[in-house]
Amino acid sequence: MAWYQESFGNDYLIVYKHRDLQGAYHEVKKMIDWLGLNQGAEVLDLCCGMGRHSMALAEFGYEVTGVDLSEVLLHEAVKLDKDKQVTWLRGDMREVPLDQPFDAVVNLFSSFGYFDEDEQNEQVLHEVHRLLKEGGRFIIDFLNPVYTQANLVPQSERVEDGMRILEMRAIEEGCVRKRIVITDKDTPQRKYLEQIKLYDRTAFEAMLQKAGLHIDHVYGGYDGQAYEADASSRMIFVGHKEG
């Protein structure tokens, strides 16, 4: 079983419970300026996870569809979406089970580079292209590989809900890998792997161009600062589908 089929389960909700809706709201507020969409625009949140950004987008007046492969995370999203503001759909980002085009597609919080083969990761970008209307806008929010390598914390440990969570990080074979070990006195120890293939700006821009996606801006963080290889924590591509 691939790592992403194992890791995005119930334990993921515990490991990442510190990510809140308020934080997502502030991140999305800035992104809306970048997208320049009208109220009621149709937005696809590709790899929506537990739906924090999808619901924030809906709060700002967009018609939002959230797609994710994890049944556990989608179940959590549905539970959090008490007012049923978002359409939730299970699907693989390489082959999204949708035909209608969107005004914008967003792929947030390093939900890219999950696959070992470049062709598989490139297929995700081709799906973004397919799912956009002519001139439709996109945001792909990726980590900055230069900054990540320079600032990687090899190991950290904390306690959540009485569980000891050990996280070990390393750069291996062109990927940043996080190994998570969860120890709970009442249950057997659980181990997970998370992995993102690292693409520098040049490589990423080449993949976007190949997929027919034009880059308008590259930001280094949600504050809208321009990307700087050595200083920026993120590498956020904003652009549109070429006609």
NORVEN-V94904 format. One record per backbone hydrogen bond with DSSP energy under -0.5 kcal/mol. NH is the residue of the N-H (numbers start at 1). CO is the residue of the C=O. If there is no record, write none. Layout:
NH/CO  NH/CO
//
This chain:
5/2  6/2  6/3  7/3  8/4  9/7  12/9  13/9  14/10  15/11  16/12  17/14  19/16  20/18  24/20  25/21  26/22  27/23  28/24  29/25  30/26  31/27  32/28  33/29  33/30  34/30  35/31  36/32  37/32  40/61  41/38  43/41  43/63  44/104  45/43  45/65  46/44  46/106  47/45  47/67  48/45  48/67  51/48  55/51  56/52  57/53  58/54  59/55  60/56  61/58  62/57  63/41  64/62  64/85  65/43  66/87  67/45  68/89  71/69  73/8  74/70  75/71  76/72  77/73  78/74  79/75  80/76  81/77  82/80  84/81  87/64  88/86  89/66  91/68  92/95  95/92  98/96  102/131  103/42  104/42  105/137  106/44  107/139  110/141  120/117  121/117  122/118  123/119  124/120  125/121  126/122  127/123  128/124  129/125  130/126  131/127  132/129  133/102  135/241  136/133  137/103  138/239  139/105  140/237  141/107  141/139  142/140  142/235  144/233  145/143  148/144  149/145  150/146  151/147  152/148  154/152  156/167  158/165  160/163  163/160  164/183  165/158  165/163  166/164  166/181  167/156  167/165  168/179  169/154  170/177  172/170  172/175  175/172  176/196  177/170  177/175  178/194  179/168  180/178  180/192  181/166  182/190  183/164  183/181  184/182  184/187  187/184  190/182  192/180  194/178  196/176  197/113  198/174  204/200  205/201  206/202  207/203  208/204  209/205  210/206  211/207  212/209  213/208  214/212  214/240  216/238  217/238  219/236  220/225  221/225  224/221  227/218  232/228  233/220  234/220  235/142  236/219  237/140  237/235  238/217  238/236  239/138  240/214  241/136  242/212
//
